[in-house]
């Protein structure tokens, strides 16, 4: 289906009516398609959402009736339409309403509007108090206000500070009432007291976050004072964010989208999600996000990053800012960055770039207004015979106004023939006039302008016209339209929409845009603009000369490229795209949740344990029973990981479980034997080291369960490779075990370690292990080489035979609990005791399986053969037969129970497999961390 680029909106005719009604989805042109894939990709969802948004906008803009001749103009081409979606998955993102009119014939195809709660530091209105209970409201001007006021497809509500302190309850009620009466409940105020505003807004936001995000260091004389007051300012920042969250929760309705904006509210997503984890929360930053090396200087860096990661979708203006954020999360938090975003304990926060735009149509139409035409006429007469250059900026540190003026001076020095033929109009809007640094900047700019005008000016003309004030909209549009060259020399800018506004007003003159490469707009308009480094005055001066002498055909090509981008990437499209992506992100999160095992029902697990007669507890060691370590390597965490220790709070409950005659505890780990000896020698339990290759009860000696034909000839060659990469990778280490080698780069630089691991793997596969029967197991930040036969699940049957023989069990095992933070390679241990299910059945379904499992183990090999049989466990016991010769060859001298009995008498609801801190697993259940393991084992110990 194609939609005309012309904005013609036509209601569907009767032939399309049935199509539009399919599955209750108005405007859904894909429902009749066959062979829909079960799981559409993210791109397919977004494309579908985009088409629905366009079509919905088209319908909503239509009048109630159109001439019949136009009704047949819209005819979707079903044969060429691409079929992508299962509409049930889009119910979260698109809701529709249709109703009959009075005569029962005409349908209303307009989609119902989704409520959008926009939470920003400031409301889109400014309030001025007149008397005790009277307020005057004025609409603010800004990119965000313009963007969201133009979006018609959402029912938008604004939540923010009104910009004034209203300590009394009467004034607060009066202001809320004034907002309700004038804006019909579209603006909801947040009231902050004077002290919070001073510490939160003037302190933490403007004096700490804003300079840091724009790469501006604190003045040397203020650094000590800032360090002293930092904690109180951060506390006020958190308090203010909580006040915003309270107002959001008060007005939130199920299904609303909450969109948080800018660095003022970085703590807000966490506050909202803690109250309601199902709330749809997005966060967008309107400034640059600095590199991780800059951001890590913040004392509160960890809390801010984790708070933002609580959002479902995090947006930035450019890919560079998004990349810096992901890098900060990986380097500072030690989390895993993916192409989609950042993963934190199984939760994926999507990170993406959404370049903001302007309401280009507003500027284009303004040029036709009589007021603008009059201003243009005056300006053309005033500067007749001279080329006009323009700069429009806030008088701010980041805007590079002194650098711009110095570059213009350099140009006049090197080009005497242009001195009376060009003029620079610099509009510098004052801001933060009470701050000494800004006062100093103002004086500096005035001094430079005066010196240049005195040097190159005359009695009748000066080269620079400098204004310390703002212009109204009509004057600004006229100034844009008559300008030949626009100069945007920001030292660091989130986006800079002045460049967009200039392009929108230049369709007639086709002027040239000189744009700083440090402005976000350079990513969008770079192909049509002249990009410069504002710190290089010589380069900017040369670019001014090139722009003034540019041929008309090149100017037209450059302008055409930029103009096309500005009119297509509008502020309204930016807002719609972000909310659409947030909706799709929520749908995908729900789909991913279905693949994640549910939390372990601890009460049920404990209850079944207390009713059992013979229990087997299989426990992992690392990250399950050990003390948590800091992934960034602080507090000697790397040393602690080399020597993992049992958590002190687990010693008492573990001892109780080990001393219970009805319970057998097995610690199954990939660690070496000496590590397990150091931690568990005082307990009465079983230890399985190196993935089960070595086994002992703590009252006995180590025995090997390795297959007889296990070859270890490859160890020396792999060891040489690991030694080489350990030398090349700071803070990496490798460990040689008897059946495997492990190279760990957990504490190395994230990106460098990943590159080194890739090189190591390539070298291994093409060299030492190219023809060997080995497995290369990749952990989160580790590489392990082991023999193919070495897995935890492969060792379980041998271990069970030894345990049963040693204990002389009189009753079958009727309860199994398996807990661990195992590698994906070893997760088949979770399914070892499962009834035989098709592999595609998700783990979350397994707890409902009613099948009883009775596995007869008369020898370890027999058990393994029975597990590998394709029939179910019950069918195995009914039909599985072994002739005498075969049985004799399989059975060892270790007989498990009395002849003919079974080792396992396990009901499906008496088996609990549980992964620890893994987002996806073959286990039935999951635990978030080792803290929950402690809770579970304590409960088990107390119920015996």
Buried (B, 14 or more C-beta within 10 A) or exposed (E): BEEEEEEEBBBBBEEBEEBBBBEEBBBBBBBEEEEEEEEBEBEBBBBBBBBBBEBBBBBBEBEEEEEEEEBEEBEBEEEEBEBBBEBEBBEBBBBBEBEEEEEEEEBBBBBEBBBBBBBBBBBBBBBEBEEEBEBEBEEBEEBBBBBBBBBBBBEBBBBBBBBBBBEEEEBBEBBBEBBEEBBEEBBBBBBBEEEBBBBBBBBBBBBBBBBBBBBBEBEEEEEEEBEEBBEEBBBBBBBBBBBBBEBBBEEBEEEBBBBBBBBBBBBBBBBBBEEBEEBBBBBBBBBBBBBBEBBBEBEBBEBBBBBBBBBBBBBBBBEBBBBBBBBBBBBBBBBBBEEBBBBBEBBBBBBBBBBBBBBBEBBBEBBEBEBBBEBBEEBEEEBEEBBBBBBBBBBBBBBBBBBBBBBBBBBBEEBEEBBBEBBBBBBBBBBBEEBEEBEEBBEEBEEBBBEBBEEBBEEEBBBBBBEBEBBEBBBBBBBBBBBBBBBBBBBBBBBBBBBBBBBBBBBEBBBBBBBBEBBBBBBBBBEBBBBBBBEEBEBBBBBBBBBBEBEEEEBEEBBEBBBEBBBEBBBBBBBBBBBBBBBBBBBBBEEBEEEBBEEBEBEEBBEBBBEBEBBBBBBBBBBBBBBEBBBBBEEEBBEBBEEBEBBEBBEEBBBBBBBBEEBBBBBBBBBBBEBBBEBBEEBBBBBBBBBBBBBBBBEEEEEBBBBEEBEEEBBEEBBEBBEEBBEEBEBBBBBBBBBBBBBBBBBBBBEBBBEBBEEBEEBBEEEBBEEBEBBBBEBEBBBBBBBEBBBBBBBBBBBBBBBBBBBEBEEBBBBBBBBBBBBEBBBBBBBBBBBBBEEEEEBBEBBEBEBBBBBBBBBBBBBBBBBEEEEBBBEBBEEBEBEEEEEEEBBEEEEBBEEEBBBBBBBBEBBBBBBBBBBBBBBBBBBBBBEBBBBBBBBBBEEB
